[in-house]
Amino acid sequence: KLDVRCRVKSKDDETIWCRLRGEAARDAAGRPARLSGSISDISAQLDAEQALHRSQNFYGTILDSLPLFLAYADRHERVVYANRAFQEFFGVPLARSRGRVINDVIGDRRYGAIGPYVREALQGKQIEAQGKFRAQSGRMTDMDAVFLPHYDEDGELQGCIVAARDMTEKRQLEAELRQSQKMEAVGRLTGGVAHDFNNL
């Protein structure tokens, strides 16, 4: 069998991509007797494939640069996509996680925390959640997440989008601010008491 792609120059000196397919008919001794096949112009198909590849790279670059952990799972909870931040956090490259169920990718304990939200999103509900997760590096991280159902153009539920944000630093700053405000209130109270004592 023959199935190859090749470039052909037209009489107008234009390069055309072609696909050559053929198969040899053999005689009783197994020798090729005749060859039949076809040649088709696949230039438009290759142009479309290259445009799709460029588009995927472009959107992949955007999604990788966002300060979010993004993933998409189909209706059977199989991982279809995960951006770079998600892959690095869980320590699982997309090449190893694509097509596997979420539980196998992130582990039982993490799945126990987010699985109910994924299942609710796969029933058509938008869910927001908060939690603490340990990154593959060992760092404990505060997360805010949203689980969004995804529908196709016919309104059929296709999967679930997960978008999470690292809130650790913000929560630490908020805790420090609350502590500072408490100390300031204690200082004012102490100052007021001292002032009253002076008056007495």
C-alpha positions in Angstrom: 0.0 0.0 0.0 1.1 3.5 -0.8 -0.1 6.6 1.2 2.2 9.6 1.0 2.0 13.4 0.9 4.1 15.3 -1.6 4.5 18.7 -3.3 3.9 19.1 -7.0 4.6 22.2 -9.1 1.8 23.2 -11.4 2.3 24.6 -14.9 1.8 28.1 -13.3 4.7 27.4 -11.0 2.4 27.1 -8.0 3.2 24.5 -5.3 0.3 22.1 -4.7 0.2 19.6 -1.8 -1.1 16.2 -3.0 -1.9 12.9 -1.4 -0.9 9.8 -3.3 -2.7 6.6 -2.5 -2.3 3.3 -4.2 -2.3 -0.4 -3.9 -0.7 -3.1 -6.0 -2.7 -6.0 -7.3 -0.5 -9.1 -7.2 -0.4 -12.3 -9.3 -0.5 -15.8 -8.0 3.3 -15.7 -7.3 2.9 -12.5 -5.2 4.5 -10.2 -7.8 2.9 -6.8 -8.5 0.8 -7.1 -11.6 -0.8 -3.6 -11.7 -1.1 -0.5 -9.5 -4.3 1.4 -8.9 -4.7 4.5 -6.9 -5.5 8.2 -6.8 -3.9 11.6 -6.4 -5.9 14.3 -4.6 -5.1 18.0 -4.0 -5.0 18.5 -0.2 -3.6 22.1 -0.2 -6.8 23.5 1.3 -6.9 20.8 3.9 -3.3 21.5 4.9 -3.9 25.2 5.0 -6.9 24.6 7.3 -4.8 22.3 9.6 -2.0 24.9 9.8 -4.5 27.7 10.6 -6.1 25.5 13.3 -2.7 24.7 14.8 -1.8 28.4 14.8 -5.1 29.2 16.5 -4.6 26.5 19.1 -1.1 27.8 19.9 -2.4 31.4 20.1 -5.2 30.6 22.5 -3.0 28.2 24.4 -0.5 31.0 24.9 -3.2 33.3 26.3 -4.6 30.7 28.6 -1.1 29.8 29.9 -0.3 33.4 30.7 -3.5 34.0 32.8 -3.0 33.9 36.6 -5.5 31.1 36.8 -5.6 27.3 37.1 -7.7 26.3 34.2 -9.0 22.8 33.2 -11.7 21.3 31.1 -13.3 17.9 31.6 -15.8 16.1 29.4 -19.2 14.8 30.6 -17.4 11.5 31.7 -15.0 13.5 33.9 -12.1 12.9 31.5 -9.5 15.6 31.3 -9.5 17.3 27.9 -7.4 20.4 28.6 -5.3 21.9 31.4 -3.3 25.1 31.2 0.4 25.3 32.3 -0.4 26.6 35.8 -2.8 23.6 36.4 -0.2 21.1 35.1 2.6 22.6 37.2 0.4 22.8 40.4 -0.6 19.1 40.2 2.6 18.0 38.7 1.0 16.2 35.7 1.8 17.2 32.1 -1.2 17.4 29.8 0.2 14.7 27.6 -0.1 12.3 30.6 -3.5 13.5 31.9 -5.5 14.0 28.7 -8.2 11.4 28.3 -7.8 10.2 32.0 -10.5 10.7 34.6 -9.9 13.6 37.0 -9.6 11.2 40.0 -6.7 9.5 38.4 -5.0 12.8 37.5 -5.2 14.7 40.8 -5.6 11.8 43.3 -8.3 10.6 45.7 -8.0 13.2 48.4 -8.1 16.2 46.1 -10.9 14.6 44.0 -12.8 14.1 47.3 -12.7 17.9 47.7 -13.7 19.0 44.2 -15.5 15.9 42.8 -18.9 17.0 44.2 -18.6 20.4 42.5 -17.6 18.8 39.2 -20.6 16.5 39.3 -22.9 19.4 40.1 -21.5 21.4 37.1 -22.0 18.3 34.9 -25.7 18.5 36.0 -25.9 22.1 34.7 -25.2 24.1 37.9 -22.6 26.8 38.2 -20.8 26.4 41.5 -18.3 28.5 43.4 -16.1 27.1 46.1 -13.1 27.7 48.3 -10.5 25.4 49.8 -6.9 24.7 50.7 -4.8 22.5 48.4 -1.3 21.3 48.6 0.7 21.9 45.4 3.0 19.3 44.0 5.9 21.4 45.4 4.4 21.0 49.0 3.2 24.6 49.3 -0.3 24.9 50.9 -2.5 27.1 48.7 -5.8 28.9 49.4 -8.0 28.6 46.3 -11.2 30.2 45.1 -12.7 28.2 42.2 -15.7 28.3 39.9 -17.1 25.2 38.1 -19.0 26.1 35.0 -21.1 23.7 32.9 -20.3 23.9 29.1 -22.9 23.4 26.4 -22.5 23.0 22.7 -24.5 25.1 20.1 -27.4 22.7 20.4 -27.7 23.2 24.2 -26.3 19.7 25.0 -24.1 19.5 28.1 -20.6 18.7 27.0 -18.4 19.1 30.0 -17.2 21.3 32.9 -14.8 24.2 32.9 -12.8 24.6 36.1 -11.2 28.0 36.8 -9.3 28.5 40.1 -7.3 31.4 41.6 -4.5 31.3 44.2 -5.8 33.5 47.0 -3.0 32.7 49.5 -1.2 36.0 49.5 -4.5 38.0 49.5 -5.8 36.1 52.5 -2.5 36.6 54.3 -2.7 40.4 53.7 -6.3 40.4 54.8 -5.3 38.6 58.1 -2.4 41.0 58.7 -4.7 44.0 58.1 -7.3 42.6 60.5 -4.6 42.0 63.1 -3.3 45.6 62.6 -6.8 47.0 63.0 -7.2 45.0 66.2 -3.9 46.3 67.6 -4.9 49.9 66.6 -8.2 49.5 68.4 -6.4 48.1 71.5 -4.0 51.1 71.3 -6.9 53.6 71.1 -8.6 51.9 74.0 -5.4 51.9 76.1 -4.8 55.5 75.3 -8.4 56.4 76.3 -8.1 54.5 79.6 -4.8 56.3 80.4 -6.4 59.6 79.6 -9.3 58.9 82.0 -6.8 57.9 84.7 -5.0 61.2 84.2 -8.3 63.1 84.5 -9.0 61.3 87.7 
